[in-house]
Amino acid sequence: MTIVLGTPTVDGVGEARAALREWQSDEAPMQLHPGDVGWNYRFGTAETAGAVRTWSRGGRILAVGMLDSPTLVRMTVAPDAFRDEELARRLVADFSLPERGVLPEGAVSIEAPPGLLLHDLLSKEGWGVDEPWTPLFRGLAEPVEGPGVRIESMGSEQAQDFVDVLRSAFDTSRPTREYWHAMSAGPFCADARCLGAYDDRGSVAAVVTVWSAGPGKPGLVEPMGVHADHRGRGYGRAITVAGAAALREMGSSSVRVCTPSSNVGAIATYKAAGFQVRPEVRDRIRSA
């Protein structure tokens, strides 16, 4: 049967998300998570649908990708299709040819889990590797320790506080209240929790959004940030621990996150929150 590349309708994104949920497991490598799609809803419903790509055979989705930017696709594959040669060859073609509507000409990147046959074929086609990222993992079979600071759920009334912390943490003006409201109005927001860690004066020092993939599946931390005025005081660890506890309450089996290996501060924060480092991963890149 022919493999079909598709861009889902607004209503069809749920099918891609359902596939991503099914593919998550504690044994799986770091990969595209349904929470990544949920977080993308901050840009809008139509924009998120337009960023998703699916590869199907015989009506079954075998791979899902999401354009994190016009030149970066993040993708993963069904567990039983990691070494599927027909799929891998189709993916290489679709990533390499701009007319297929996935990636443009010039310098582009692909985030794909290790172990895919896709990587072998990309190497043969001359694709290189980018800077390393470090996945981190924490199991949630046991109860999570207390964070040691005041933690509160953040809703619409705290949206400005939430984005203010992210703007400070990542030194960007991009997050806005409208981002938060668009994400929270998305169809998958029931799988998310937004939390804030407060200092002794009642100011929000750190925030996190965590995403469940369903009971017995690994959850995701995306994003987590500490306000610049509160760095170095343990709030990053505290909010991450609180996020892990929230995911455990939601039935998640574990929690994972991935950060650039060069971000030693973030890695130290996650390790302090009980996360274990997994082997580094790298995006595949094609130079201009």
Residue pairs with C-beta under 8 A, 6 or more apart in sequence:
1 57
1 58
2 57
3 55
3 56
3 57
3 62
3 86
3 87
3 90
4 55
4 56
4 57
5 53
5 54
5 55
5 90
5 94
5 100
5 101
5 102
6 53
6 54
6 55
6 56
7 49
7 50
7 52
7 53
7 54
7 101
8 15
8 16
8 49
8 52
8 54
9 49
10 45
10 46
10 49
12 49
13 37
13 48
13 49
13 52
13 187
14 187
15 54
15 61
16 37
16 52
16 54
16 61
16 64
17 34
17 37
17 38
17 188
19 54
19 61
19 64
19 78
20 32
20 33
20 34
20 37
20 64
20 76
20 213
21 34
21 213
21 214
21 217
23 31
23 76
23 77
23 78
23 79
24 31
24 33
24 34
24 213
24 214
24 217
24 218
25 79
25 217
25 218
26 137
26 139
26 218
26 253
26 254
28 79
28 113
28 218
29 113
29 114
29 115
29 135
29 278
29 281
30 113
30 135
30 256
30 258
30 278
30 281
31 76
31 112
31 113
32 64
32 65
32 66
32 74
32 75
32 76
32 111
33 211
33 213
33 218
33 220
33 222
33 256
34 188
34 191
34 211
34 213
35 191
35 192
35 210
35 211
35 212
35 213
35 219
35 220
35 222
36 66
36 74
36 211
36 220
36 222
37 48
37 52
37 66
37 188
38 183
38 186
38 188
38 189
38 191
38 192
38 211
39 183
39 209
39 211
39 222
39 223
40 47
40 48
40 51
40 66
40 68
41 48
41 182
41 183
41 185
41 186
41 187
41 188
41 189
42 179
42 180
42 182
42 183
43 51
43 179
43 182
44 182
45 182
45 186
45 187
48 186
51 66
51 67
51 68
52 64
52 65
52 66
52 67
53 64
53 65
53 66
53 67
53 73
53 75
53 94
53 102
54 61
54 63
54 64
54 65
55 61
55 62
55 63
55 64
55 65
55 87
55 90
55 91
55 94
56 62
57 86
57 87
60 78
61 78
62 77
62 78
62 81
62 84
62 87
63 75
63 76
63 77
63 78
63 81
63 87
63 91
64 75
64 76
65 73
65 74
65 75
65 102
66 73
66 74
66 75
67 73
67 74
67 102
68 74
68 111
70 104
71 103
71 104
71 106
71 107
71 108
71 109
72 108
72 109
72 110
72 111
72 283
73 95
73 102
73 103
73 108
73 109
73 110
73 111
74 110
74 111
74 112
75 91
75 110
75 111
75 112
76 112
76 113
77 84
77 87
77 112
77 113
77 116
77 118
81 87
82 115
82 116
82 117
83 116
83 117
84 117
85 117
87 117
88 116
88 117
88 118
88 120
88 121
89 121
91 118
92 118
92 121
92 122
92 125
93 100
94 100
94 102
95 102
95 103
95 108
95 110
95 122
96 103
96 125
96 286
98 104
98 105
103 110
106 288
107 285
107 286
107 287
107 288
108 285
108 286
109 130
109 283
109 284
109 285
109 286
110 118
110 122
110 127
110 283
110 284
110 285
111 283
112 118
112 119
112 283
112 284
113 281
114 279
114 281
119 284
122 284
126 286
127 284
127 285
127 286
128 284
128 285
128 286
128 287
129 282
129 283
129 284
129 285
130 282
130 283
130 284
130 285
131 260
131 261
131 262
131 282
132 260
132 261
132 280
132 281
132 282
133 258
133 259
133 260
133 261
133 280
133 281
133 282
133 283
134 258
134 259
134 260
134 261
134 267
134 277
134 278
134 280
135 256
135 257
135 258
135 277
135 278
135 279
135 280
135 281
136 256
136 257
136 258
136 259
136 267
136 270
136 271
136 275
136 276
136 277
136 278
137 218
137 254
137 255
137 256
137 275
137 276
137 278
138 244
138 254
138 255
138 256
138 273
138 274
138 275
138 276
139 253
139 254
140 219
140 244
140 247
140 248
140 252
140 253
140 254
140 255
141 253
143 248
144 241
144 244
144 245
144 248
144 274
145 241
145 274
146 241
147 197
147 237
147 238
147 239
147 241
147 242
147 245
148 234
148 238
149 197
149 198
149 199
149 205
149 234
149 235
149 238
150 197
150 198
151 195
151 196
151 197
151 198
151 238
151 239
151 242
152 158
152 195
152 196
152 198
153 193
153 194
153 195
153 196
154 161
154 162
154 194
154 195
154 196
154 204
154 207
155 184
155 194
156 180
156 181
156 184
158 194
158 196
158 204
159 177
159 180
159 181
159 184
160 177
161 196
161 204
161 207
162 180
162 194
162 196
162 204
162 207
163 175
163 176
163 177
163 179
163 180
164 204
164 227
165 196
165 204
165 205
165 206
165 207
165 225
165 226
165 227
166 172
166 175
166 207
166 223
166 225
167 173
167 174
167 175
168 225
168 227
168 228
168 229
169 206
169 225
169 226
169 227
169 228
170 223
170 225
171 228
180 194
183 189
183 192
183 209
184 192
184 194
191 211
191 212
191 213
191 214
191 250
192 209
192 210
192 211
192 212
193 209
193 210
193 243
193 246
193 247
193 250
194 207
194 208
194 209
195 207
195 208
195 209
195 210
195 239
195 242
195 243
195 246
196 204
196 205
196 206
196 207
196 239
197 204
197 205
197 206
197 207
197 235
197 238
197 239
197 242
198 204
198 205
199 205
199 230
199 235
203 227
204 227
205 226
205 227
205 229
205 230
205 233
205 235
206 224
206 225
206 226
206 227
206 230
206 235
206 236
206 238
206 239
207 224
207 225
207 239
208 221
208 223
208 224
208 225
208 239
208 240
208 242
208 243
209 221
209 222
209 223
209 224
210 219
210 220
210 221
210 222
210 243
210 244
210 246
210 247
210 255
211 219
211 220
211 222
212 219
212 247
212 250
212 251
212 252
213 219
213 220
213 252
214 251
215 250
215 251
215 252
216 251
216 252
216 253
217 252
217 253
218 252
218 253
218 254
218 255
218 256
219 247
219 250
219 252
219 254
219 255
219 256
220 255
220 256
220 257
221 240
221 243
221 255
221 256
221 257
222 257
224 236
224 239
224 240
224 243
224 257
226 235
226 236
226 239
227 235
234 272
236 266
236 269
236 272
236 273
237 269
237 272
237 273
240 269
240 270
240 273
240 275
241 273
241 274
243 255
244 255
244 273
244 274
247 255
255 275
257 270
257 275
258 281
259 266
259 267
259 270
260 266
261 267
261 280
267 277
271 277
